[in-house]
Amino acid sequence: MTGFSALDSGKLFTARLQAARARPYLATALYALHIVESRKAPTMGVDRYWRCYVSPAFVDCTPVEELASVLVHEVSHLLRDHHRRSDRFAREHELTGPAERLRMNIAADAEINDDAFGTGLIQPEGVVLPETLGLPRGELMEDYLRRFRLGPLTQEWAWLDCGSGADGSDREWELGPDGADGLSEQEREAVRFRVAQGIVGRPGNASQGWRRWADEALHPPQPWRDLLGAAIRSAASAAGTGEDYTYGRPARRSAGVPGVVLPSLRRTPPRVSVIIDTSGSVSDAELGSALLEVAAIARAVGGRRDLVTVLSCDAAARVAHPLCRAEGIPLVGGGGTDLRAGFARALRARPRPDVLVVLTDGQTPWPSSRPACRTVVGLFRRERRVREHDPDYVPDRPPAWARVVEIGAA
């Protein structure tokens, strides 16, 4: 190893202590990092397993104060889950190649650096800032990714490499999932949870961006479309749903009863009736969202559109439409709300539905008794549910027998 300097661990640990003093709410995360000396890492970078790869030459030529800022920057990538978010964005937008991963690294840096420095942390020279990209501060990585491309403004960051912890793309100098001293998924989540608790419990000088992150970490938004699909599938697969007896295939028990043919139990695809609230309190945007949910509901029951029926309902139930194309269903209404008429009409249908799905803002009376089939209620998300002429009005929650999912919780 002649000609190569060893990593100055003392200098690096001093920088970490300074970083923890400047950002005490990040101390748990800073000390969870496992430092790995690496002469292949350009400067300092992290992988998704909370290893921090550090170039000895970079530590030698960088002041302690700046190293403290870089450590805070790198651990911010991990806390904000940039590797997983980058992977998801790449899949959704079919992005591949090192140029796109560099763009993700730049966007992730812009999210972090807009409020990372000051109050005990100096701003390193040449860092990515939103204004350098001609973009506003305070946005997320995904917002920045949609609004800039590589070009003259980004040429100076071609060297940028914060590791797979920033953009999700593994590096040849990283140890990978089987390497030593990485954190497990449970350990990583525990670190995030403890940091979020510290920010919410004693925010101190935590920036608005970190407070927003902590609130979302402790109260993650529900993936409402997944929940809605799961609720429908759960209701459709419940005992008794879509089941009937048939003599077309005799039961196995028939062999034990000579001369007697016993019917077998057959599971048939479930029939779903969708009641869409078209009263005046539901916006056009929410009605559009409801039609998208109808298509998602059809997928949740295996794509059998012939088994899905749609009713539009305000104070009266309108014509029931078999589902052919969701966008072709007329949603008639605009008056007051009483979805009990929709329940009654749906349950009078023959054959009777196995599952009822109600898409509504919740400003309606509910049936007094439980329907004879499973019920899923999709509530359009509202900050506050009010009536124009009754500011004290608070709508009743859907009955306990209904599975409730909020629509629009991102």
N, C-alpha and C positions, 0 to 999 in steps of 0.2 A: 504494500500500500504506500510505498515511498512516493512522495510528490503530492499526496493528497492529505489535506488537513482533516482531522477528525471533527465530528459535529461538536460544536461548543454548547454542550447541554446546559451548563450554568447560565449562559447568556439567554438561551431559549426559555429556561424555566423562570428566569427573572422577568422576561417579557410576558410569560403567562401570568405570573403573579400581578404584574402591572395591569394586564388586561382584566383580570378578575376584580381588581380594586376599582377600575374605571367602570366596569359593567358587572356589579356583584350579582345581578340576576342571571348572568350567564356562567357563573363560576362552576356550577355542577357540570355543565356541558364542556367547559374548557378543560376540566380535570378528568373528564371521561375520555378525552382524546388519547389514543396511544401513539406516541411519537416513534416514527420509523425513519432512521437515517437512510437517505437515498441519493446517490450521485446521478441517477437518471432523471429524477424529478427536476423540472426546470427551476422552480423556486420552492413553493410550498403548495401542496394539494392534499385532498382528502378522498377516501373512498367511502362507499355506502356503509362500511362496517366500522366506521369511526376510527380508522387509522389515519394519521396525519403524516404524510411523507415530506421530509424536509431535506433540502440540499445544504450540505455544510458550507459550500461557497456562498450561498445566499445569506445564511446566518452571519457569516464572517463580515460581509460587506453591508449589512443592513443594521441601522441603529436599533437599540432595544425598543424605543418608543414606537418605531414603525413596525417592528416584529409583533408588538402587542396588538396593533391595529389589524395586521394580517391574520393573526390567530383568531381574533373576533370575527373577521370576515369569513374565514374558512369554516368555523364552527357554525356560522349562520347558515351556510349552505345545507348543513346536515340537519339543523333544527327545522328549517323550512322545507325539508324533504324534496330538495330540488332534483335529486336523481330520479325519484319516482315520478315527479311531475313532468320532467323532461321526457322520460320514456312514454308517459301517457300522451303528451302533446305530439311526440313523433309518430306514435301509432295512429292517432286521430287524424293527423294531417299528412300521413305517408311521407315523412321526412327521413332521409337517410344520408349518410356520408359525413366526413369530418367537418365540412363547411357548415352544415346545419347544426352539428354539435357545438361548434365554436359560437354560432349565433345564440344557441341556448345558454352557453356559459356567459356570454355578454349580457343577455337579458336577465339572467339570474343575478349577476353582479349589479346591474342597474337597480334591481329590486332591493338589494341589501344596502348598497352604498348611498342611497338617497338620504338616509338619516343615521348612518353608522358612526360617523366621526364627530369630533368635538367633544367637550366635557370630558377631558382626560385622554382622548384618543386623537392622534394627529391623522390627517388625511395623507396617505402615501401618494407620491407623485405618479401621475399617469393612470389613476384608477378610472373605471367606467362610471360615468354619472349619467342620469337620464337626460339632463340638459345638453350634454355633449352629443347625444343622439337626436336632439331636437324634440325631446318628449318630456311630458310633465313628470314631476316627482309624485311619489305616493301610490304608484300602480304596481301590479304584480308582474311576475316574469311572463305569464301568458299574454298579458296586455301588451307588453313591449314586443314580444315575438310577433304579434300580428301587425306591428306598425313600423318595423324597420327591416332592411335587408343589408347584407354585407356590401360595402362600397367604400368610397373615399373617407367617409366619416369613421369607419371601423378599421382602417388599415393599420393603425398604430397598435391595435390589440391582437394582431395575428399571432403573437407569442403566447397569448393568454392560455393558461392551463391550470385550472383548479382541481383537476382530477375527476373521476367518475362520480364523486359526491356532488358535483355541480351539474353535470349534464347527462349522467347515466351511462356513458360509454367507457368501458373498462380500458385501462392503460396497461402496457406491457410491464411497467415498473410497479404495478400494484400486486399485492399478495393474493387477492381473490377470495372467494368464499371459504376455501379450505386453509387459508393462511392462519398464522398464530395471532392471538391478541385482538381479534375482531369482536365486536359486540353482537350478540344475538338480536333478533327482531324484538324480543320482549325487553331486552336491556335497553335497546335504542328508544323504544316507546316510553320506558320508565324514565329515561333521562329527559325526554321532551316533556313528559307530564310534570316532573319535578320543577323544571325551569318555568313552565307555564304557571304552576301554582305559585312560585316565587314572585312572578311578575304581577299576577292578579292580587295576591295577598299583600305585597308590599311593593307597589309599582315604583316608588322612588323616582329616579330620573329616566325610567324606561320611556322610549319614544312611542309615539302613537302607533307606528307600524308594529312594534313589538307587542303593544297592548292588544292590538287587533289580532295578531298571531296567537297570543296566549288565550284569548277568548275563544277562538276557533279550535285551538288544540284541546281545550277543556270541554267545549260544547260543539263537537264536530257536526256540520250540517248533514241532514239526512239525504242520502241518494234516493230521492222520492220516486223516480221511475222504477228503480230496482225494487223498492219496497212495495210499490203498487203491484208490480208483476208477481212478486213473491206472495203477497196477500191473496191475489186471485188464484195462483196455483195452489196455495194452501187450502183455500176454500173449495176449489174444484176437486182436490184429492181427498177431501174428508170422507169419513165412513158414510156410506149411503148416497153420496153424490154421484150421479151418473151411473148407478148400479141397477141392474135388473136381472131377473132369472130367465134362463133360456133352456129349452129342451133340445136345441140344436146340437149341443155338446153335453152329453149326460155327465152328471157329477161323478167323481171317482168313488164316492160312497155307494154308488149303485151296485158295485161288485159285491158289497157286503149284504145286500138285500135282494136275493134272487127273485126275479119276476117283477121287480119294481124299478122303474126308470125315474131317477131323481134329477131335477134340473140343476144346472150349474149357475153360479153367480157370474155375470158378465159386466165388465166395466165399459161403459160407453163414453164418448167424449162429452164433456159437460156443456150445457147450454147456458149462455150468459146474456142477461138483459142489462143494458146500460141506460141509466136515466140521467139525462143532462139537464141541469138547471138553466133555463133560458129566461129567467126573470130579469126585470130591469136593473137589479143590483149586480148582475154579472156583466163584466165588460166584454167588448168584442175580442180583445186579446185573450181573455180567459176562455171564451167559446172556441177560439182557434186552438188553444191549448187542449181543450176537451176533445176536439177531433183528433189531435195527435195521440191522445191517450187511448182513444177508441182503437186506433191502429195498433198501439202497443198491447192493448188487451187481447186483440186477435192473435198476436204473436204469443202471448202468455198461455193461450189455450191451444197451442200447436198449429196456428195458422188456419184453423177451420172457420173462415168468415161466415159460412152458412149457419153456424151455430151462435152467432152474435147478433142481437137485435138492439136497436137504438131508439129510445123515446126522448123527445124534447118535452120539457114540462115547466110551466110556471105555476099558475093556479089551476091549470087544467092539463091533463095528459094529452099530447098530440099523437099523430099517427106513428105507429111502430114501424121502423124501417129495417129490413134485413140488411146486414152489412155487406156491401159490395166494394165500394170505394168510400173511405171515410170522408174525403173532401166533397163527395156528392150528396151528403146527407143535409137536408134543409133543417136548420135549427130555428123553429118558430116559437115566438113568445114575446116577452118584453113587459109583462104585467107584474102582478104580485107573485108571491112564492107560496106554494103549498105542495110539497113533493109527495104528500100522502096519496094524491090522485095518481101520480106516476107509479108508486108502489102497487096500488090497487090494480091498475091496468096491466102492469108487468106480470103480476101474480095470477091474473085471469087468463093469461096466454096458455094455449095448448099446442105442443107440450109445454109444461111448466118449466121455468128456468131453474137451473141448479145453483146459479150464483147471480146475485144482484150487485151491480156496481153503480154507485151514485156519485156524480161529479157535480159539486155544488159549493157555494160560498158559505153555506150553513145557516143562512137566514130563512129558516123554514120550520114549520111544525113537523114533528116526526111521528110515525105510526106508534100507537099506544102498545101494540103487542108485537112480538118478534115474528118476522116473516118465516114461512116454512122452508126457507132456503138460506144459505150463507149470504152475508151482506158485507160489502166493502165500500167504505165512503172515502172518496178523494176530496179533501177540502182545499179550495183555492186559497193560497197563502195571502193573508191580509195582516197589515200592521195593527189595524184596529177595525172591528166590525161594527158599523153604526147604521142607524136609519136617519134619513135626512130630517124628519120631523120629530124624532125622538132621540136626542143626544145621549140619553141614559140607557138606551136599549143595549142589552147584551144577549146575543142569540144563545139558545140552548146548545150544549154539546150534543153530538150524535149519541144515540143510546148505547149502552154498554154492550149490547149484542152485536154491534157493528165493529168491524176492523177499520180503524181510521188511519189514513195516510195524508199528510199535508203535501199538496201539489205546489211546486214552486220553491221548496226549500232546497237550495242548490246542493 
